[in-house]
Each structure stands twice: as C-alpha cells, then as structure tokens.
Amino acid sequence: MVIIQLEADEAVAIIAKLNAKGIKLYDLITDTINRYFPAAHTMDIEKMAEGYKEMGIINLQIANGDQTG
C-alpha cells in the first residue's frame, strides 16, 4: 500500500503546475497506476499444474545439484 500525504495547499500547487504544463492530474495518476501496478490476471490452473509436472524432473535435478541437465 502506498500512502501519500499532502497538505491542501501543496496539492493545489502541484495541480496548478501540472495544468500549466498541459498535464491533467487524472491522466498522470492513470499512467502511474498502469505503469507500476499492473492489472491482476487469471491463471489457468490446469495448465499451471501441467507445467509443474513437466518441470518437476528438471527442478529435482537442480535441487540435487545436477547442473548438466
């Protein structure tokens, strides 16, 4: 969680500077969220389980120190 605290006059000053540069606060917040907080995605549980099965032997070899594969 990110908590940002601003005094009201600080927020007004920031918004005024952004507006002077032609930047809308809504767009800035939206861009920031999209860049740093990617949308959650759903996973296909059956495909994940199959992937774990396929990689199981390789993971076991690595865990046992076999780097030759």
Short mmCIF file of the C-alpha atoms (twelve columns), coordinates in Angstrom:
data_MODEL
# 
_entry.id   MODEL 
# 
loop_
_atom_site.group_PDB 
_atom_site.id 
_atom_site.type_symbol 
_atom_site.label_atom_id 
_atom_site.label_alt_id 
_atom_site.label_comp_id 
_atom_site.label_asym_id 
_atom_site.label_seq_id 
_atom_site.Cartn_x 
_atom_site.Cartn_y 
_atom_site.Cartn_z 
_atom_site.pdbx_PDB_model_num 
ATOM 1  C CA . MET A 1  0.000  0.000   0.000   1 
ATOM 2  C CA . VAL A 2  1.218  3.455   -0.821  1 
ATOM 3  C CA . ILE A 3  0.159  6.375   1.342   1 
ATOM 4  C CA . ILE A 4  0.830  9.888   0.156   1 
ATOM 5  C CA . GLN A 5  0.019  12.779  2.446   1 
ATOM 6  C CA . LEU A 6  -0.214 16.311  1.124   1 
ATOM 7  C CA . GLU A 7  -1.433 19.494  2.687   1 
ATOM 8  C CA . ALA A 8  -4.285 21.012  0.700   1 
ATOM 9  C CA . ASP A 9  -2.163 23.954  -0.439  1 
ATOM 10 C CA . GLU A 10 0.593  21.572  -1.603  1 
ATOM 11 C CA . ALA A 11 -1.912 19.585  -3.655  1 
ATOM 12 C CA . VAL A 12 -3.324 22.763  -5.207  1 
ATOM 13 C CA . ALA A 13 0.185  23.954  -6.113  1 
ATOM 14 C CA . ILE A 14 1.053  20.608  -7.738  1 
ATOM 15 C CA . ILE A 15 -2.183 20.570  -9.729  1 
ATOM 16 C CA . ALA A 16 -1.583 24.157  -10.876 1 
ATOM 17 C CA . LYS A 17 1.936  23.280  -12.080 1 
ATOM 18 C CA . LEU A 18 0.644  20.245  -13.933 1 
ATOM 19 C CA . ASN A 19 -2.123 22.280  -15.570 1 
ATOM 20 C CA . ALA A 20 0.411  24.897  -16.639 1 
ATOM 21 C CA . LYS A 21 2.334  22.129  -18.427 1 
ATOM 22 C CA . GLY A 22 -0.860 20.816  -20.034 1 
ATOM 23 C CA . ILE A 23 -0.888 17.686  -17.893 1 
ATOM 24 C CA . LYS A 24 -4.168 16.527  -16.419 1 
ATOM 25 C CA . LEU A 25 -3.893 15.059  -12.923 1 
ATOM 26 C CA . TYR A 26 -6.281 12.253  -13.873 1 
ATOM 27 C CA . ASP A 27 -4.015 11.217  -16.774 1 
ATOM 28 C CA . LEU A 28 -0.913 11.345  -14.574 1 
ATOM 29 C CA . ILE A 29 -2.499 9.151   -11.913 1 
ATOM 30 C CA . THR A 30 -3.852 6.720   -14.519 1 
ATOM 31 C CA . ASP A 31 -0.457 6.434   -16.233 1 
ATOM 32 C CA . THR A 32 1.292  5.881   -12.896 1 
ATOM 33 C CA . ILE A 33 -1.142 3.172   -11.829 1 
ATOM 34 C CA . ASN A 34 -0.889 1.401   -15.176 1 
ATOM 35 C CA . ARG A 35 2.913  1.553   -15.131 1 
ATOM 36 C CA . TYR A 36 3.588  0.464   -11.545 1 
ATOM 37 C CA . PHE A 37 0.534  -1.572  -10.605 1 
ATOM 38 C CA . PRO A 38 -0.203 -3.948  -13.471 1 
ATOM 39 C CA . ALA A 39 -3.660 -5.442  -13.671 1 
ATOM 40 C CA . ALA A 40 -4.215 -8.752  -11.987 1 
ATOM 41 C CA . HIS A 41 -4.558 -11.671 -14.326 1 
ATOM 42 C CA . THR A 42 -6.236 -15.012 -14.093 1 
ATOM 43 C CA . MET A 43 -4.320 -18.234 -14.415 1 
ATOM 44 C CA . ASP A 44 -5.426 -21.463 -15.994 1 
ATOM 45 C CA . ILE A 45 -4.990 -23.832 -13.051 1 
ATOM 46 C CA . GLU A 46 -4.919 -26.949 -15.221 1 
ATOM 47 C CA . LYS A 47 -2.182 -25.541 -17.473 1 
ATOM 48 C CA . MET A 48 -0.185 -24.443 -14.428 1 
ATOM 49 C CA . ALA A 49 -0.450 -27.933 -12.911 1 
ATOM 50 C CA . GLU A 50 0.717  -29.493 -16.184 1 
ATOM 51 C CA . GLY A 51 3.675  -27.089 -16.298 1 
ATOM 52 C CA . TYR A 52 4.691  -28.064 -12.769 1 
ATOM 53 C CA . LYS A 53 4.523  -31.742 -13.744 1 
ATOM 54 C CA . GLU A 54 6.644  -31.143 -16.853 1 
ATOM 55 C CA . MET A 55 9.272  -29.173 -14.938 1 
ATOM 56 C CA . GLY A 56 9.310  -31.472 -11.904 1 
ATOM 57 C CA . ILE A 57 12.190 -33.642 -13.089 1 
ATOM 58 C CA . ILE A 58 14.305 -30.628 -14.032 1 
ATOM 59 C CA . ASN A 59 13.587 -28.892 -10.718 1 
ATOM 60 C CA . LEU A 60 14.521 -32.042 -8.815  1 
ATOM 61 C CA . GLN A 61 17.805 -32.346 -10.733 1 
ATOM 62 C CA . ILE A 62 18.659 -28.718 -9.962  1 
ATOM 63 C CA . ALA A 63 17.759 -29.185 -6.301  1 
ATOM 64 C CA . ASN A 64 20.082 -32.192 -6.163  1 
ATOM 65 C CA . GLY A 65 22.936 -30.219 -7.701  1 
ATOM 66 C CA . ASP A 66 22.823 -31.692 -11.218 1 
ATOM 67 C CA . GLN A 67 23.635 -28.753 -13.448 1 
ATOM 68 C CA . THR A 68 24.307 -30.825 -16.567 1 
ATOM 69 C CA . GLY A 69 20.612 -31.380 -17.268 1 
# 
